[in-house]
Amino acid sequence: MNKEKQHSTLKVIIAGGGTGGHVFPAIAIATALKKKVFDARILFVGAKGRMEMRKVPEAGFHIIGLDIAGLQRRLTWKNILLPWKLLKSIRGAKKIVRRFRPDVVIGVGGYASGPLLWAAAKEHIPMLIQEQNSYPGLTNRLLGKKADKICVAYENMDKYFPKQKLYITGNPIREEVVNIEGKHQEALDYFKLTGNGPVLLVTGGSLGARTINESMARHLEEILEQGIRVIWQTGRLYFKEATRIQQQLKNRKNVVVMQFINRMDYAYAAADLVVSRAGAIAVSELCVIRKPAILIPSPNVAEDHQTKNAMALVNQHAALMIRDADARSRLGDEVTALIFDQDKMHRLKEKMAALSYRNAAGVIAGVALSIVKTNYKVVNEQ
């Protein structure tokens, strides 16, 4: 690629967020773009009050928040305000697009992604959708008709999007999180875990997961009695209760309870087996690090996409799945049966490796640059 002549500053909007599963991939794409075009101006657009408003500035990027929220799955007065908030966010998105005049807009999913992509389509601005899940949401399915390119993480996505627009890139993951080689002992020291038993990592994502936490509370003692050591990320809401449970245990030194794990590379490096929700990014990280997993899909997500993500692995014999409704009764037995079955653990690792993508962020950045119509200077082609 050579765009040296009469180049202007490349301007990019990245829209979306809501959870770590959207925010961290967005930051990874932005970082990859800056490696290719170091003077690019990158503006994030997120939802006010969501974690992107904190995490994006921490990563060194500017963000504007829209007053937008998603449809609540239960009956609540908040849904009454949704049409008004949607109209307000669309007006806000149009203003942002017209003022910033981006060369390309990238939607990563989440509340703010839809209004911004819609506004970009109206202004005929090149547009890329990064679809993380094996079953796309309604917004992306509708906007996929207007997008120039669509980057996906799973095969057979031409069921939902025009085939000629698709690129199979995998999901962007944080390199610092999956860089676990040679860190096992360092990780055990970090969590102050002693002994020789296998290590179970339990995580419900950045916000925690009630079913996983309650299932662990029910089965923790029997898991510890098998000689298994546990790293348990609870999220904010369950942290106090999990700490109380830990203090009552005879083997409490073998369980580490944390509200949030800042060093996920250490958590992954220490773990022999992972119990996790089936968010798209969590699944992608597990495939790259090749850690056997028991996935418990959240039932509280649009169109049950976590179950579809999990089944994409289960159908390839790359992971096990427990339905959310069954987790409280089954989790203990499933963990102890799998973690001591070395043959099965090895087979899961091999199947996971075949589903992993390492440089998704860099590939997606390259696809985004390929649809830019203005001239800009490429600093470092990767």
Buried (B, 14 or more C-beta within 10 A) or exposed (E): EEBEEEBEEBBBBBBBBBBBBBBBBBBBBBBBBBBBBEEBBBBBBBBBEBBBBEBBEEBEBEBBBBBBBBEEEEEEEEBEEBEEBBEBBBEBBBEBBEEBEBBBBBBBBBBBBBBBBBBBBBEEBBBBBBBBBBBBBEBBBEBBEBBBBBBBBBEEBEEBBEEEBBBBBBBBBBBEBBBBEEBBEBBBEBBEBEEEBBBBBBBBBBBBBBBBBBBBBBBBBEBBEBBBBBBBBBBEEBBEBBBEBBEEBEBBBBBBBBBBBEBBBBBBBBBBBBBBBBBBBBBBBBBBBBBBBBBBBBEEBBEEBBBBBBBBBBEEEBBBBBEBEBBBEBBBEBBBEBBBEEEBBEBBBEBBEEBBBEBBBBBBBBBBBBBBEBBBBBEEEE
